[in-house]
Amino acid sequence: MSKRRLARELSACNYSLKAARALTPVVSALLITGCQTLWWGHSDGDIPVAEPRTLASLTSLNTEPATELNERGGTPEQLPADRVSLEAVMRSYQDLLPLVEDPVKQITIRHRLADLEFARAERILTDSAEDDLSGAIAAYTSLLADYPERDGNDQIYYQLARAYELRGMTSEQLGALDALVADYPGAAYWEEAQFRRGDILFINGRYSEAEQAFDEVTRASSARNSDSSFEMNAHYMKGWSQFKQGDYQQALYSYIAVLDLIMPVEGLAEMPDQPYQTLSEDLFRVFGLSLSYLDGAETLQSLFRQTGSRPYETLVYDRYASLLIERERYTDAIAVFDAYVEERPRSRWAPRYSMRAIDTLELAGFDKFIPDRKAGFVESYGIYSDFWPEADHETQAYIESQLERLLPELADRHYLLAGEERKNARKPQTPRNHEANRSERSLSADEHYRQAAAYYAEFAATFPDHPRTPERLFLLAETYVDLREWPDAISAFERVAYDFPAAGSAFDRAAEAGYASVLAYREYARSWMAETTVDLFALQEMQQLNRLRFVNAYPEDPRGPRVYYIALQREFDQQNLEEVIPMAERLATWTPAADPMLVTEALLLAGHSLFELGRYAEAEQTYRDALAMMAAEDDRRSGIEENMAAAVFRQAEQLARAGNLDAAVSEYLRVGAVAPASILNANAQYDAASLLVGAARWDEAINVLTGFRSRFPDHELIQTVPSKLALAYRETGQWEKAGDELNLMVTMATTPEERRQNLQIAAELYDQAGNQAKAIDTWRQYANRHPEPADTFMEAANRLAELYQIRGDIEKRNFWLNRQMEKVDQSPELVDERMRYLAASASATLARGALARYDSIRLTLPLNKSMVAKTNALETAVRAYQKTASYGLSSYATEAGYQIAHIYSRLGADLMDSERPEGLSELELSQYELLLEEQAYPFEDNAIDIHEQNILRAREGIFDEWIQRSYESLRRLLPGRYNKPEVTAEVVHELG
């Protein structure tokens, strides 16, 4: 309703402004509305148009007297209504009245004239605001006075009351209405009259009587079951009357009755349209005032429990809460919202009112309680609540719109509180401030983190496609990191990194999330030591997949190569060598280029893998590539060179096994070229030499072996070189060098037997080389150090005697000849034929020496002196030959026999050939010679005996040089016996 229309209605009502001002502003508004609803009609101009069955309608009914009279006869024909003026009609009735004799018709005409007068005065009042109602009032009162028992007086009372109302004569108006309702209970205008009575009584402050009047209206309307607008207004004003009397509870029932009439639609939760909107607003306002005078929200709950649920119940709660908020009674308003939610927890309005309560807390500045309220909203209406599945689509959409804001807000709050709690926990806590902190924060840091995680997770579950879901998942993951709950952190990070297409997300930290999942796995791995082997392997495999997933999804991320290298290293640790090689190649060709250090490490792992797989040539090249990228001062260079040398070494071994000798030797020798400082260089040189020795390529072997010895004098295999070189030298005829190597082997020998053998061979090689000095020295060392075995000692001593003989050192020769004899003489029963032979030979040699000394002594004068020397020499020589014969070797025994005989024979001859003293006569000389013969004869005789004994050996089948010479000596000494010519019998070849 516009302000102009409202002013016009107020003018028509002419209510006392003084009375209105005495009421509260709210009541004033309601009174205005009451006037509006009481006054009828919708005006198209200055004259109101009455609705049927109202006081105004009576005027229009009575402005047609011409028609009615004409029908009953005697009246002029009616002119058209728009061409007949009111005054003309009145004059017609005034002229007609004296002419009518019928009393009934007279009353009717007078009634018509009174109505016309009232209409005329009303028009003047409307046009000029001049009061000219006296005539109409006088006419009505005159009729009532003249005809008090008339049946139609109810209409007159009604019009009279209306006239009084226009003049502001409230008491008179009330009296007319009282008469109408009291005397005419069945009148058509009874309800309206009763209502107007109540209205006047209310204005006059007679609230109890007003309540009764309004109650009568409601009863009558209910009895007729009509749709009269008076029923609604009566309930409304009845409620006001009760309100004015302080009967707020009963007033509420009256307001409910009004709402039942104007808001009957099931499910209506919004204000009705015109014509009831203003009334409804005022009604809700007084409804709220009544509740405020009672127990507020509790009263409202109780009210609807008594009356039953109403379609507009939600609106009542809403308007009451709004009134409370308007009056800054925020706590009461929140209680109203809470009451509704408690009463109707499954209502579609419950989440809305829960949010209204939160909004009210914010408006009131009650920040302390807001977080718990918001948390309660999430718990009660979120997707995990019992409410959510039953909510309609529109309600779910509303809840989502709130959760979109609340979930991040709550999560962020708990996250910040967790951080503060942890920070405070690190500070020294006195008993006082510790208790203060705990009173402000009932949750621990971990509990706050868990709450934050729950809200972040719920946001992601509620809004899986929301642009901010990746961000919330990232925060969720960070929260789990703070809680050290690594599996959940990893899962959240991975969702951010891989579940949201980059083009469809405004969140630009996907790559960071992927890397964060890698870091989270690294921290998680620190706790795996307690896992079983199977579980540990499964976890490690998951971690490996996580790394690869990151680098494959974000290959251009600068952290990718490092993560990929760790994955590569994992494959290497698990000995998945076939995987390592292509992974290393990928890292080496990464775009943009990876850190050279990482590439170097990857190449090293690839090199190790290739080496383990036996792909040594590739391994060598990979190591070479790694070295090329490595700084010169890198301490690992020597190790990599060593690996490269090993790769070359293995290639050589493969070639050697394949029988490719030349290539194998070349590869072994290449080890030194590839890595001169490699510890394998010596082994490679040695193995190359061994191959050459095995292939009898002696000159090459000698070169390699001598090079090996010169470069690696301290190598563990150095002691084996002399034997190989000795063999190579012997095979190439380099005897002295071979002997030198054997001599070295003597010093390196670990056992006496080994030394003995090496010394013997060395001596033999020196002999073979013709180096007498080295041979003598070596044989002497052997003989002096190794008296056993006896047979070898005998050979060594014999060779020494021979060598000294060659050198003319008879003394040393004789020493070793005697050593041979001594050796055999020590254990004659243990010697073999060769030893006996050598001893006999040595003895014979010594005997020959004694014989030579004997032979060299000439018998000179004085004979007695020279004879002593001669006989001493004889004895020595004889004993020497006797020693020789004692060894039992026929060859030396026959020589001994012959030489002993020779010695005796020679002594006799030497006596005969000795010098003759000078100055002897012939006789003396003859006697002297005879004497010599006597002295010589026994010696000669002994010689013959010995020769004869010697030739007896011929009977044993021995006929050597010495027996033959004994025969010859006997022919000379005993020619008669031994110098006879032989007689040979002829052989008859033919008989007859």
KADA-V11255 format. One record per pair of residues at least 12 apart in sequence whose ideal C-beta (glycine too) atoms are under 8 Angstrom apart, sorted by the first residue. I is the first residue (numbers start at 1). J is the second residue. Records with the same first field share a line. If there is no record, write none. Layout:
I=J, J
This chain:
1=36, 274, 278
6=32, 36
8=43
9=35, 36, 39
10=32, 35
12=39, 48, 166
13=35, 38, 39, 165
14=165, 166, 167, 168
15=31, 35, 203
16=168, 170, 203
19=203, 204
20=32
26=282, 285, 286, 289
27=240, 286
29=282, 285
30=236, 240, 282, 285, 286
31=202, 203
33=278, 279, 282
34=199, 202, 233, 236, 237, 240
35=199
36=278
37=229, 232, 233, 236, 279
38=195, 196, 199, 233
40=54, 55, 56
41=54, 56
46=123, 126, 127
47=122, 123, 126
53=188, 189, 192
54=189, 192
55=158, 159, 161, 162, 189, 192
56=162
58=115, 155, 158, 159
59=115, 118, 119, 122, 159
61=115
62=111, 112, 115, 116
63=81, 86, 89, 115, 116, 119
64=78, 81
65=89, 92, 93, 96, 109, 112, 116
66=78, 79, 84, 89, 92
68=108
69=96, 105, 109
72=105
74=99
75=96
76=92
86=116, 119, 120, 123
87=120
89=116
90=113, 116, 117, 120
93=109, 112, 113, 116
94=113
96=109
97=109, 110, 113
107=143, 147, 150
110=139, 142, 143
111=143, 152, 155, 156
113=139
114=136, 139, 140, 143, 156, 159
115=159
117=135, 136, 139
118=133, 136, 139, 140, 159, 162, 163
120=132, 136
121=133, 135, 136, 163, 166
122=166
125=166
131=166, 167
133=163, 166, 167
136=159, 163
137=160, 163, 164, 167
140=156, 159, 160, 163
141=160
143=156
144=156, 157, 160
153=183, 184
154=180, 183, 184, 187, 188, 189, 190
155=187, 189
157=176, 177, 179, 180, 183, 184, 193
158=176, 180, 187, 189, 192, 193
160=176
161=173, 176, 177, 180, 193, 196
164=176
165=196
170=200, 203, 204
173=196, 200
174=197, 200, 201
177=193, 194, 196, 197, 200
178=197
180=193
181=193, 194, 197, 216
190=220
191=217, 220, 221, 228, 230, 231, 234
192=230
194=213, 214, 216, 217, 220
195=213, 214, 217, 230, 233, 234, 237
197=213
198=210, 211, 212, 213, 214, 217, 234, 237, 238, 241
199=237
201=213
202=237, 240, 241, 244
205=244
207=241, 242, 244, 245
208=241, 245
210=237, 241
211=238, 241, 242, 245
214=234, 235, 237, 238, 241
215=234, 238
217=230, 231, 234
218=231, 234, 235, 238, 257
221=234
231=261
232=258, 261, 262, 279
235=254, 255, 257, 258, 261
236=254, 255, 258, 279, 283
238=254
239=251, 252, 253, 254, 255, 257, 258, 286, 290
240=286
242=254
243=286, 289, 290
246=293
248=290, 291, 293, 294
249=290, 294, 299
251=286, 290
252=287, 290, 291, 294, 299, 303
253=303, 307
255=283, 286, 287, 290
256=303, 307, 310
258=279, 283
259=280, 283, 310, 312, 316
260=310
262=276, 279, 280
263=276, 280, 310, 311, 312, 315
264=311
265=311
266=311
267=311
268=311, 312, 315
269=311, 312, 314, 315, 318, 349
270=315
271=315
281=319
284=315, 316, 319, 320, 323
285=319, 323
287=316, 319, 320
288=319, 320, 323, 324
289=323
291=320
292=323, 324, 329, 332
296=324, 332, 335, 336
297=332, 335, 336, 338, 339
298=339
300=316, 317, 320, 336, 339
301=339, 342, 343
304=343
305=343
309=344
313=344
314=340, 344, 347, 349
317=336, 337, 339, 340, 353
318=353, 356
320=336
321=333, 336, 337, 353, 356, 360
324=336
325=360, 363
328=364
330=360, 361, 363, 364, 366
331=364
333=357, 360
334=357, 360, 361
337=353, 354, 356, 357, 360
338=357
340=353
341=353, 354, 357
345=380, 387
346=387, 390
348=391, 392, 394, 395
350=380, 381, 387
351=377, 380, 381, 387, 391, 395, 398, 399, 402
352=398
354=373, 376, 377, 380, 381
355=377, 402
357=373
358=370, 373, 374, 377
361=373
371=410, 413
374=406, 409, 410
375=410
377=402, 406
378=403, 406, 407, 410, 455, 458
381=399, 402, 403
382=399, 403, 407, 458, 462
383=403, 458, 461, 462
384=458, 461
400=462, 463
403=458, 459, 462, 463
404=459, 462, 463, 466
407=455, 456, 458, 459, 462, 472
408=455, 456, 459, 468, 472
410=451, 452, 455
411=451, 452, 453, 454, 455, 456, 459, 472, 475, 476, 479
412=452, 475
413=452
414=448, 449, 451, 452, 455
415=448, 449, 452, 475, 479
417=441, 443, 448
418=445, 446, 448, 449, 452, 479, 482
419=445
420=441
421=441, 443, 444, 445, 448
422=445
424=437
425=445
446=483
449=479, 482, 483
450=483
452=475, 479
453=476, 479, 480, 483, 488
456=472, 473, 475, 476, 479, 492
457=476, 492
459=472
460=472, 473, 476, 495
467=505, 506, 507
468=506, 507
469=500
470=495, 496, 500, 505, 507, 509, 510, 513
471=507, 509
473=492, 493, 495, 496, 513
474=492, 493, 496, 507, 509, 512, 513, 516
476=492
477=489, 490, 491, 492, 493, 496, 513, 516, 517, 520
478=516
480=492
481=516, 520, 523
484=523
486=520, 521, 523, 524, 527
487=524
489=516, 517, 520
490=517, 520, 521, 524, 546
493=513, 514, 516, 517, 520
494=513, 514, 517, 546, 549
496=509, 510, 513, 514
497=510, 511, 513, 514, 517, 549, 550, 553, 554
498=510, 514, 549, 553
510=554
511=553, 554, 557
514=549, 550, 553, 554, 557
515=550, 554, 557, 559, 563
517=546, 550
518=546, 547, 550, 563
521=542, 543, 546, 547
524=539, 543
525=539, 540, 543
528=540
540=570
543=570
544=567, 570, 571
547=563, 564, 566, 567, 570
548=564, 567
550=563
551=563, 564, 567
555=590, 591
556=591, 592
560=590
561=587, 590, 594, 595, 598
562=595, 598
564=583, 586, 587, 590
565=587, 594, 598, 601, 602
567=583
568=580, 583, 584, 587, 602, 605
569=601, 605
571=583
572=605, 608, 609
575=612
577=609, 610, 612, 613
578=609, 613
580=605, 606, 609
581=606, 609, 610
583=602
584=602, 603, 605, 606, 609, 622
585=606
587=599, 602
588=602, 603, 625
596=629
599=629
600=626, 629, 630
603=622, 623, 625, 626, 629
604=623, 626, 640, 643
606=622
607=619, 622, 623, 626, 640, 643, 644, 647
608=643
610=622, 647
611=643, 646, 647, 650
614=650, 654
616=647, 648, 650, 651, 654
617=647, 651
619=643, 644, 647
620=644, 647, 648, 651, 674
623=640, 641, 643, 644, 647
624=644
626=640
627=640, 641, 644
638=677
641=674, 675, 677, 678
642=675, 678, 679, 680
644=674, 675
645=671, 674, 675, 678, 680, 681, 684
646=678, 680
648=667, 670, 671, 674, 675, 684
649=667, 668, 671, 680, 683, 684
651=667
652=664, 665, 666, 667, 668, 670, 671, 684, 687, 688
653=687
655=667
656=687, 691
661=691, 695
664=688, 691
665=688, 691, 692, 700
668=684, 685, 687, 688, 691
669=684, 685, 688, 704
671=684, 685
672=684, 685
681=711, 712
682=708, 711, 712, 715, 717
683=717
685=704, 707, 708, 711, 712
686=708, 715, 717, 720, 721
688=704
689=701, 704, 705, 708, 724
690=724
692=704
693=705, 724, 727, 728
696=731
698=728, 731, 732
699=728, 732
701=724, 728
702=725, 728, 729, 732
705=721, 724, 725, 728
706=725
708=721
709=721, 725
719=745, 748
721=741
722=741, 742, 744, 745, 748
723=741, 745
725=737, 738, 741
726=738, 739, 741, 742, 745, 761, 765
729=741
730=765
735=765, 766, 768, 769, 770
736=765, 766, 769, 771, 774
738=765, 769
739=761, 762, 763, 764, 765, 766, 768, 769, 771, 774, 778
740=762
742=758, 759, 761, 762, 765
743=758, 759, 762, 778
745=758, 762
746=758, 759, 762, 781
752=786
755=785
756=782, 785, 786, 792
759=778, 781, 782, 785, 786
760=782, 792, 796
762=778
763=775, 778, 779, 781, 782, 796, 799
766=778
767=779, 799
772=803, 806, 807
775=799, 803
776=800, 803, 804, 807
779=796, 799, 800, 803
780=800
782=796
783=796, 797, 800, 816, 819
787=823
790=823, 827, 830, 831, 835
791=832, 834, 835
793=823
794=820, 823, 824, 834, 835, 838, 839
795=838
797=816, 817, 819, 820, 823, 838, 842
798=816, 820, 838, 841, 842
800=812, 813, 816
801=813, 814, 816, 817, 820, 842, 845
804=816
810=849
813=845
814=846, 849
816=842
817=842, 843, 845, 846
818=842, 846
820=838, 839, 841, 842
821=839, 842, 843, 846, 883
823=835, 839
824=836, 838, 839, 887
825=839
836=887, 888, 889
837=887, 889
839=887
840=884, 887, 888, 889, 891, 892
841=892
843=880, 883, 884, 886, 887, 892
844=881, 884, 892, 895, 896
846=880, 883
847=877, 880, 881, 883, 884, 896, 899
848=899
849=880
850=873, 876, 877, 879, 880, 881
851=877, 880, 881, 899, 902, 903
853=873, 876, 877
854=870, 873, 874, 876, 877, 903, 906
855=906
857=869, 870, 873
858=910, 914
859=910, 911, 913, 914, 915
860=914, 915
861=914, 915, 917
863=914, 915
866=914
867=911
870=907, 910
871=907
874=903, 904, 907
877=899, 900, 903
878=900, 903
881=895, 896, 897, 899, 900, 903
882=896, 900
884=896
885=897
890=953, 956, 958, 960
891=960, 962
893=953
894=950, 953, 958, 960, 961, 962, 963, 966
895=961, 962
897=946, 947, 949, 950, 953, 962, 966
898=947, 950, 962, 963, 965, 966, 969
899=962
900=946
901=942, 943, 944, 945, 946, 947, 950, 966, 969
902=943, 969
903=943
904=939, 940, 942, 943, 946
905=939, 940, 943, 969, 973
907=936, 939
908=936, 937, 938, 939, 940, 943
909=936, 940
911=932, 935, 936, 939
912=929, 932, 933, 936
914=932
916=928, 929
940=973
943=969, 973
944=970, 973, 974
947=966, 967, 969, 970, 973
948=966, 970
950=962, 963, 966
951=963, 966, 967, 970
